[in-house]
Amino acid sequence: MINTEYDAFRMDSKESYLEQNRIETSLNLSDSHFDKILSASGAVFSPFIETSANEIRYGGRITFNVIYLSDGYERLEVGAEFSFKKQGDFNFDSATVNYTLGEITLKKNNGLLYAETVLSAHILGETGKEKTFLAGCDVLKKQSPVVLYEKKKGELSIDLDDEFECDKLKNVLFSQASAVVNRTECNYGNVLVEGEVFLSLSLLPFLPNSDIVKERRCIPFSIEVETPSIGPDSISYAVCQIEKLSLKVYTSVDGEKSTVNTIVGLKIFTECEQKVEKIAVTDAYSTACEVEIVRASDKAKRLLGEFIRTEKIDGKFICQIPENSRFVTATGETVEIVDSEVSDGVLKIDAIIYADMIFVDGEGEVVSKKGELTLSFAMDGSFDFASDVSMCLSSLSVKFKNGQLLCDGAVKITAKKLEEYIVEYIEEILEGQEKVANSSAISVYLGQSGDDEWAIEKEFGVSIDEIYALNPDLEFPLSGGEKIIYYRQK
């Protein structure tokens, strides 16, 4: 009977889904305000995700930001809670969700105004199965290291604050935050994550007939996220989500200046992979009986690291511009990835920047028009595969020149770089019929070109050390024609 020893490793499996759901909420405004709304935008806050068996439950809150005209410019914020379920083909250990919002549209119903958008949820569900492989047996065997990758995860929620002084404010009309990771570095038990939070604000000074003022802020951060059982040789990746955004405005005692204090709730997720080597039996041979080897192989994707790129943008917004108008500002700006793919090691992305363009027309009326700018990028990153592709606006400036809305700025693009690998191993070794014992006192073998040590071990049924003892001049791999002798002791 062949005695065997087994070991195990974990092989991860992933499934991705794109779920799209229509979200609608009342703005608590009458339909008489329809023509007075200048900007409508939205963002996802307080996201959550839960897994149970083969089901993923995800949800959060969409905050709609509306700028409209009443006695001057006014701001309205309305929230809509959402929660959905997705069933998959296996039991999930964990999952991640990235959200994008489509263009916000307005509609009338029973005398009230409603905001509507399409919520796209990009879901990645993960599971792991334990695979058993042959690590040892008491017959002639060949053993080799098998390279595997163990995944470790960490997360941390923090608050970042920013404060700046400006002219006395009447109102903050629009506020938006996005975050990007610029660098990660693995240490013992934690990942150093460096990145930036970008704030976009539309401010209304406390002055008669004042225009909207744009303010863009950048909050850098450097944070250690605890990620157990990793070391400096691990490969890391991190993403950020905005959980909340709150603003407070303080006016000085003399009433001349205002201070804007912003608190951004940020959640950071880290993912690391540690290379692990395990010794496995890759071939076996018995002189006593026939053996049947049950082989297996599994495909998986391993983390190669992060792709981070800043791309400049410039171009012309497509927008219906009112005649004889004066451009005030662009507000409610968002960027949406329409499509992304990897081809020949190049990451290709198509995206659209949406913004509401506010004008004062020839009759002195404030009007708003939708603006769109299409973007296309092709970036060489030596990719095999990419996931978690995201993009955020780090800067944007729009100017009205020669009847056109020209823009310049920059976007930050991040992606998780992946590489497919295959693990080959022996699942089981089965004992077959007994062999007739070799009764020859001496055996001679004529070497074949390319023969390695294991081929000779199987040919004679003894360890290579015994072969070397009788044939000390052998050099592997064989060139062919070498005469190898073995004396069998009785």
C-alpha positions as CSV (number, residue, x, y, z in Angstrom):
1,M,0.0,0.0,0.0
2,I,1.3,3.4,-0.9
3,N,1.4,5.8,2.0
4,T,0.6,9.5,1.1
5,E,0.8,12.9,2.7
6,Y,-1.4,15.8,1.5
7,D,-1.3,19.6,1.9
8,A,-3.9,22.3,0.9
9,F,-4.0,25.7,-0.7
10,R,-6.8,28.2,-1.3
11,M,-7.8,29.1,-4.9
12,D,-9.9,32.3,-5.3
13,S,-12.7,32.6,-7.8
14,K,-14.4,35.8,-8.9
15,E,-17.6,36.8,-10.7
16,S,-18.4,40.3,-11.9
17,Y,-21.8,41.8,-12.6
18,L,-23.2,45.0,-13.8
19,E,-26.5,45.9,-12.2
20,Q,-28.4,49.0,-13.3
21,N,-31.4,50.4,-11.4
22,R,-33.5,53.5,-11.8
23,I,-33.6,55.7,-8.7
24,E,-36.3,58.4,-8.3
25,T,-37.0,60.8,-5.5
26,S,-39.3,63.8,-4.9
27,L,-37.5,67.2,-4.7
28,N,-40.3,68.7,-2.6
29,L,-40.7,71.4,-5.2
30,S,-43.8,72.2,-7.2
31,D,-43.6,71.7,-11.0
32,S,-43.7,75.5,-11.3
33,H,-40.0,75.4,-10.4
34,F,-39.2,73.2,-13.4
35,D,-37.8,76.1,-15.6
36,K,-36.0,77.6,-12.6
37,I,-33.7,74.6,-11.9
38,L,-30.2,75.4,-13.0
39,S,-28.3,72.3,-12.0
40,A,-29.1,68.8,-10.7
41,S,-26.3,66.4,-9.7
42,G,-25.9,63.4,-7.4
43,A,-23.4,61.3,-5.4
44,V,-23.5,58.0,-3.5
45,F,-22.7,58.2,0.2
46,S,-22.8,55.7,3.1
47,P,-22.3,52.6,0.9
48,F,-22.6,49.2,2.5
49,I,-22.3,45.6,1.2
50,E,-23.2,42.3,2.8
51,T,-22.7,38.7,1.6
52,S,-24.8,35.7,2.7
53,A,-24.4,32.3,0.9
54,N,-24.8,33.1,-2.8
55,E,-26.4,36.5,-2.3
56,I,-24.9,40.0,-2.3
57,R,-26.9,42.8,-0.7
58,Y,-25.7,46.3,-1.4
59,G,-27.0,49.8,-0.8
60,G,-26.4,53.3,0.4
61,R,-27.8,56.8,-0.1
62,I,-27.9,59.0,-3.1
63,T,-27.8,62.7,-2.3
64,F,-29.2,64.9,-5.0
65,N,-27.9,68.4,-5.1
66,V,-30.1,71.0,-6.9
67,I,-29.4,74.6,-7.6
68,Y,-32.5,76.6,-8.5
69,L,-33.8,80.2,-8.7
70,S,-36.1,81.7,-6.1
71,D,-35.1,85.0,-4.5
72,G,-31.7,84.5,-6.1
73,Y,-29.7,81.3,-6.2
74,E,-30.9,78.5,-3.8
75,R,-29.6,75.1,-2.9
76,L,-31.6,72.0,-2.2
77,E,-30.4,68.6,-1.0
78,V,-32.6,65.5,-1.1
79,G,-31.5,62.0,-0.2
80,A,-32.8,58.7,-1.6
81,E,-32.0,55.4,0.2
82,F,-31.4,52.3,-2.0
83,S,-30.9,48.6,-1.3
84,F,-30.7,45.8,-3.8
85,K,-29.8,42.1,-3.9
86,K,-27.8,40.1,-6.4
87,Q,-27.7,36.3,-6.5
88,G,-24.6,34.5,-8.0
89,D,-23.5,31.1,-9.0
90,F,-21.4,30.4,-5.9
91,N,-21.3,31.2,-2.2
92,F,-19.6,34.5,-1.7
93,D,-16.9,35.1,0.9
94,S,-16.7,38.8,0.1
95,A,-17.7,41.4,-2.5
96,T,-16.9,44.9,-3.6
97,V,-19.1,47.5,-5.4
98,N,-18.2,50.5,-7.4
99,Y,-21.0,53.0,-8.2
100,T,-21.6,55.4,-11.1
101,L,-24.6,57.6,-11.7
102,G,-26.1,58.5,-15.0
103,E,-27.3,62.0,-15.9
104,I,-29.9,63.4,-13.5
105,T,-33.2,64.1,-15.3
106,L,-36.2,66.0,-13.9
107,K,-39.9,65.2,-14.5
108,K,-43.3,66.4,-13.3
109,N,-45.8,64.3,-11.6
110,N,-49.1,65.4,-9.9
111,G,-47.8,68.9,-9.5
112,L,-44.5,68.0,-8.0
113,L,-40.9,67.7,-9.3
114,Y,-38.9,64.5,-9.2
115,A,-35.3,63.8,-9.9
116,E,-34.4,60.5,-11.6
117,T,-31.1,58.8,-12.5
118,V,-29.7,55.3,-13.4
119,L,-27.5,53.8,-10.7
120,S,-24.9,51.5,-12.2
121,A,-23.4,49.0,-9.6
122,H,-20.2,47.2,-10.7
123,I,-20.1,44.2,-8.4
124,L,-17.2,41.9,-7.9
125,G,-18.0,38.8,-5.9
126,E,-15.2,36.6,-4.5
127,T,-15.0,33.1,-3.0
128,G,-12.2,30.7,-2.2
129,K,-12.1,26.9,-2.4
130,E,-9.6,24.7,-0.6
131,K,-7.7,22.5,-3.0
132,T,-5.8,19.4,-1.7
133,F,-2.5,18.3,-3.4
134,L,0.0,15.5,-2.9
135,A,2.9,16.6,-0.8
136,G,4.6,13.3,-0.1
137,C,4.5,9.5,-0.7
138,D,6.7,6.5,0.2
139,V,7.5,5.6,-3.4
140,L,10.0,7.1,-5.8
141,K,8.9,10.7,-6.2
142,K,9.8,14.0,-7.8
143,Q,9.1,17.1,-5.7
144,S,9.1,20.7,-6.8
145,P,8.0,24.0,-5.2
146,V,4.5,25.3,-6.2
147,V,4.2,29.1,-6.2
148,L,0.9,30.3,-4.7
149,Y,-0.5,33.7,-3.7
150,E,-2.4,34.3,-0.4
151,K,-4.7,37.3,-0.3
152,K,-5.0,39.6,2.7
153,K,-7.5,42.5,3.1
154,G,-7.8,45.5,5.4
155,E,-10.0,48.6,5.8
156,L,-10.1,51.8,7.7
157,S,-12.6,54.7,8.0
158,I,-11.2,58.2,8.8
159,D,-12.4,61.8,8.7
160,L,-10.3,64.4,6.8
161,D,-10.9,68.1,7.2
162,D,-10.1,71.2,5.2
163,E,-10.6,74.9,6.0
164,F,-10.2,78.0,3.9
165,E,-11.2,81.7,4.1
166,C,-13.0,83.7,1.5
167,D,-15.3,86.7,1.0
168,K,-18.5,86.6,3.1
169,L,-20.7,83.9,1.8
170,K,-24.5,83.8,1.4
171,N,-24.6,80.1,0.4
172,V,-22.7,77.0,-0.7
173,L,-24.6,75.9,-3.8
174,F,-22.7,72.8,-4.8
175,S,-20.3,70.5,-3.1
176,Q,-18.7,67.3,-4.3
177,A,-15.8,65.1,-3.2
178,S,-13.8,62.4,-4.9
179,A,-10.7,60.5,-3.8
180,V,-7.8,58.8,-5.5
181,V,-4.9,56.6,-4.3
182,N,-1.5,57.8,-5.6
183,R,0.8,55.2,-4.0
184,T,0.8,52.2,-1.7
185,E,3.6,50.5,0.2
186,C,3.6,47.3,2.2
187,N,5.2,47.1,5.6
188,Y,5.0,44.5,8.3
189,G,1.3,44.2,9.2
190,N,0.1,47.4,7.5
191,V,-0.1,49.2,4.1
192,L,0.9,52.8,3.8
193,V,-1.7,54.5,1.5
194,E,-1.0,58.0,0.1
195,G,-3.6,59.8,-1.9
196,E,-5.7,62.9,-2.4
197,V,-9.3,64.1,-1.9
198,F,-10.5,66.6,-4.4
199,L,-13.3,69.0,-3.5
200,S,-15.4,71.0,-5.9
201,L,-17.5,73.8,-4.5
202,S,-19.8,76.4,-6.0
203,L,-20.0,79.4,-3.7
204,L,-22.3,82.4,-3.7
205,P,-20.8,85.5,-2.1
206,F,-22.9,87.8,0.0
207,L,-22.9,90.7,-2.5
208,P,-25.7,92.3,-4.5
209,N,-26.0,90.6,-8.0
210,S,-23.0,88.4,-7.3
211,D,-22.0,85.6,-9.6
212,I,-21.3,82.0,-8.5
213,V,-17.6,81.5,-7.6
214,K,-15.9,78.1,-8.2
215,E,-13.5,76.8,-5.6
216,R,-11.4,73.6,-6.0
217,R,-9.5,72.2,-3.1
218,C,-7.1,69.2,-2.7
219,I,-6.6,67.4,0.6
220,P,-3.6,65.1,0.6
221,F,-3.5,62.1,3.0
222,S,-1.0,59.5,4.1
223,I,-2.5,56.7,6.3
224,E,-1.4,53.3,7.5
225,V,-4.1,50.6,7.2
226,E,-3.7,47.5,9.3
227,T,-3.5,44.5,7.0
228,P,-2.5,41.4,9.0
229,S,0.1,38.8,7.9
230,I,1.8,40.8,5.2
231,G,5.4,42.0,4.8
232,P,7.4,44.4,2.6
233,D,7.6,41.8,-0.2
234,S,3.8,41.7,-0.6
235,I,2.0,43.3,-3.6
236,S,-0.6,45.9,-2.6
237,Y,-3.6,47.7,-4.0
238,A,-6.0,50.2,-2.4
239,V,-9.2,52.0,-3.2
240,C,-11.1,54.8,-1.5
241,Q,-14.8,55.6,-1.1
242,I,-16.4,58.8,0.1
243,E,-18.8,58.0,2.9
244,K,-19.9,61.4,3.8
245,L,-19.3,65.1,3.1
246,S,-20.4,67.9,5.4
247,L,-19.7,71.7,5.3
248,K,-20.0,74.4,7.9
249,V,-19.6,78.2,7.1
250,Y,-18.5,80.6,9.8
251,T,-18.7,84.4,9.4
252,S,-16.2,86.6,11.1
253,V,-17.3,89.0,13.8
254,D,-16.9,92.0,11.5
255,G,-18.9,90.3,8.8
256,E,-16.3,90.7,6.1
257,K,-15.0,87.2,5.7
258,S,-16.3,83.6,5.8
259,T,-14.5,80.4,6.8
260,V,-15.6,77.2,5.1
261,N,-14.9,74.0,7.1
262,T,-15.3,70.7,5.2
263,I,-15.2,67.2,6.7
264,V,-14.9,64.3,4.3
265,G,-15.6,60.8,5.6
266,L,-13.2,58.5,3.7
267,K,-13.1,54.7,3.7
268,I,-9.9,52.9,2.5
269,F,-9.8,49.3,1.4
270,T,-6.5,47.5,1.0
271,E,-5.8,44.3,-0.8
272,C,-2.4,42.5,-0.7
273,E,-1.0,39.3,-2.0
274,Q,1.8,37.4,-0.4
275,K,3.8,34.9,-2.4
276,V,3.9,31.5,-0.8
277,E,5.9,28.4,-1.9
278,K,4.7,24.9,-1.0
279,I,6.5,21.6,-1.9
280,A,4.4,19.3,-4.0
281,V,4.9,15.9,-5.6
282,T,4.9,16.4,-9.3
283,D,5.6,12.8,-10.4
284,A,5.8,9.4,-8.8
285,Y,7.0,5.9,-9.7
286,S,6.8,2.6,-8.0
287,T,8.9,-0.6,-8.8
288,A,6.4,-2.7,-6.9
289,C,3.1,-1.7,-8.7
290,E,1.6,0.4,-11.4
291,V,0.5,3.9,-10.2
292,E,-2.2,6.1,-11.7
293,I,-1.6,9.8,-11.1
294,V,-4.6,12.1,-11.0
295,R,-3.5,15.5,-12.1
296,A,-5.4,18.8,-11.8
297,S,-4.8,22.4,-12.8
298,D,-6.6,25.7,-11.8
299,K,-6.6,29.1,-13.3
300,A,-6.5,32.2,-11.2
301,K,-5.6,35.9,-11.4
302,R,-2.9,37.3,-9.2
303,L,-2.3,41.0,-8.3
304,L,0.5,42.8,-10.2
305,G,-0.1,46.1,-8.4
306,E,-1.8,49.3,-9.2
307,F,-1.9,51.5,-12.3
308,I,-2.0,55.2,-11.6
309,R,-2.0,57.9,-14.3
310,T,-2.7,61.6,-14.5
311,E,-4.0,62.6,-17.9
312,K,-4.5,66.2,-19.0
313,I,-7.8,67.1,-20.7
314,D,-8.7,69.9,-23.0
315,G,-11.4,70.3,-25.5
316,K,-14.8,71.9,-26.2
317,F,-18.0,71.2,-24.3
318,I,-20.9,70.3,-26.5
319,C,-23.6,72.7,-25.3
320,Q,-26.5,74.8,-26.6
321,I,-25.3,78.3,-25.9
322,P,-28.0,81.1,-25.6
323,E,-27.6,84.0,-28.0
324,N,-26.1,87.2,-26.6
325,S,-25.4,85.5,-23.3
326,R,-22.7,85.9,-20.6
327,F,-21.2,82.7,-19.2
328,V,-21.2,82.5,-15.4
329,T,-19.8,79.1,-14.5
330,A,-19.9,75.4,-14.8
331,T,-21.3,73.5,-11.9
332,G,-22.5,70.0,-11.0
333,E,-19.6,68.5,-12.9
334,T,-19.2,64.7,-12.9
335,V,-17.2,62.2,-14.9
336,E,-18.5,58.8,-16.0
337,I,-16.6,55.9,-17.6
338,V,-18.6,54.6,-20.5
339,D,-16.3,51.8,-21.5
340,S,-12.9,50.3,-20.6
341,E,-10.9,47.4,-22.0
342,V,-7.4,46.0,-22.1
343,S,-6.0,45.3,-25.6
344,D,-2.4,44.3,-26.4
345,G,-1.2,45.5,-23.0
346,V,-3.0,48.9,-23.4
347,L,-5.8,50.2,-21.2
348,K,-8.4,52.0,-23.3
349,I,-11.0,54.2,-21.7
350,D,-13.9,56.1,-23.0
351,A,-15.6,58.6,-20.7
352,I,-17.9,61.7,-20.5
353,I,-17.7,64.7,-18.4
354,Y,-21.2,66.2,-17.6
355,A,-21.7,69.7,-16.3
356,D,-24.4,72.3,-16.0
357,M,-23.4,75.5,-17.8
358,I,-25.0,78.6,-16.3
359,F,-25.4,81.8,-18.4
360,V,-27.1,85.2,-18.1
361,D,-28.9,85.7,-21.4
362,G,-29.4,88.9,-23.4
363,E,-32.5,89.7,-21.4
364,G,-30.7,89.4,-18.1
365,E,-32.3,86.0,-17.2
366,V,-30.2,83.3,-15.6
367,V,-30.5,80.1,-17.7
368,S,-28.8,76.7,-17.6
369,K,-27.8,74.3,-20.4
370,K,-26.4,70.8,-20.3
371,G,-22.8,70.4,-21.4
372,E,-20.9,67.2,-22.4
373,L,-17.2,66.6,-23.1
374,T,-16.2,63.2,-24.4
375,L,-12.8,61.7,-23.5
376,S,-10.8,58.8,-24.9
377,F,-7.5,57.5,-23.5
378,A,-5.1,54.7,-24.5
379,M,-2.5,54.1,-21.9
380,D,0.3,51.5,-22.1
381,G,0.7,49.7,-18.8
382,S,1.8,46.3,-19.9
383,F,-1.6,44.9,-18.8
384,D,-2.8,41.4,-18.9
385,F,-6.1,42.2,-17.2
386,A,-7.5,45.2,-15.3
387,S,-10.3,45.6,-12.8
388,D,-11.6,48.4,-10.5
389,V,-11.0,51.0,-13.2
390,S,-11.9,54.4,-11.9
391,M,-11.5,58.1,-12.9
392,C,-12.0,61.3,-11.0
393,L,-11.6,65.0,-11.9
394,S,-8.6,66.5,-10.2
395,S,-9.0,69.9,-11.9
396,L,-11.3,71.6,-14.4
397,S,-11.5,75.1,-15.8
398,V,-14.1,76.2,-18.3
399,K,-13.9,79.5,-20.3
400,F,-16.3,81.0,-22.8
401,K,-14.2,82.2,-25.8
402,N,-15.3,82.9,-29.4
403,G,-18.7,81.5,-28.8
404,Q,-17.3,78.2,-27.4
405,L,-17.0,76.6,-24.0
406,L,-13.3,75.6,-23.8
407,C,-11.9,73.6,-20.9
408,D,-8.7,72.4,-19.5
409,G,-7.9,70.3,-16.5
410,A,-6.8,66.8,-15.5
411,V,-8.2,63.5,-14.5
412,K,-6.7,60.8,-12.3
413,I,-7.1,57.2,-13.5
414,T,-6.5,54.1,-11.4
415,A,-6.8,50.4,-12.1
416,K,-5.9,47.1,-10.5
417,K,-3.4,45.2,-12.7
418,L,-3.9,41.5,-12.8
419,E,-2.1,38.5,-14.4
420,E,-3.5,35.1,-15.0
421,Y,-1.5,32.1,-13.7
422,I,-2.1,28.4,-13.6
423,V,-1.4,26.0,-10.7
424,E,-0.7,22.4,-11.7
425,Y,-0.6,19.7,-9.1
426,I,-1.3,16.0,-8.3
427,E,-4.7,15.5,-6.6
428,E,-4.3,11.8,-5.9
429,I,-2.1,8.8,-6.6
430,L,-3.8,5.4,-7.1
431,E,-2.2,2.0,-6.6
432,G,-2.6,-0.5,-9.5
433,Q,-1.4,-4.0,-10.4
434,E,1.7,-5.4,-9.0
435,K,4.9,-5.4,-11.2
436,V,7.1,-8.4,-11.8
437,A,10.4,-7.8,-10.0
438,N,13.5,-7.1,-12.1
439,S,15.7,-10.1,-11.7
440,S,18.7,-8.8,-13.7
441,A,21.9,-8.4,-11.7
442,I,23.0,-5.6,-14.0
443,S,21.0,-3.1,-16.0
444,V,22.3,-0.9,-18.8
445,Y,20.5,2.1,-20.3
446,L,21.5,4.1,-23.4
447,G,20.7,7.8,-22.6
448,Q,18.3,9.8,-24.8
449,S,18.9,13.4,-25.6
450,G,17.2,15.6,-23.0
451,D,16.9,13.0,-20.3
452,D,16.9,14.6,-16.9
453,E,17.6,13.0,-13.5
454,W,13.9,12.1,-12.9
455,A,13.8,10.2,-16.2
456,I,16.8,8.1,-15.1
457,E,15.3,7.5,-11.7
458,K,12.2,6.1,-13.2
459,E,14.1,4.0,-15.7
460,F,16.1,2.1,-13.0
461,G,13.6,2.5,-10.1
462,V,16.2,3.9,-7.7
463,S,17.3,7.3,-6.4
464,I,19.6,9.4,-8.5
465,D,22.2,9.3,-5.8
466,E,22.6,5.5,-6.4
467,I,23.0,6.1,-10.1
468,Y,25.6,8.8,-9.5
469,A,27.6,6.4,-7.3
470,L,28.1,4.0,-10.2
471,N,28.2,6.7,-13.0
472,P,30.0,9.7,-11.5
473,D,30.7,11.4,-14.8
474,L,27.0,11.9,-15.8
475,E,25.9,15.4,-16.7
476,F,22.3,16.3,-17.1
477,P,20.4,16.9,-19.2
478,L,21.9,14.1,-21.3
479,S,23.1,14.8,-24.8
480,G,22.2,11.2,-25.9
481,G,24.3,8.0,-26.3
482,E,25.6,7.9,-22.7
483,K,25.8,4.4,-21.3
484,I,24.4,4.2,-17.8
485,I,25.0,1.1,-15.7
486,Y,23.4,0.0,-12.5
487,Y,24.3,-3.2,-10.5
488,R,21.3,-4.6,-8.7
489,Q,22.1,-6.2,-5.4
490,K,20.5,-9.5,-4.5
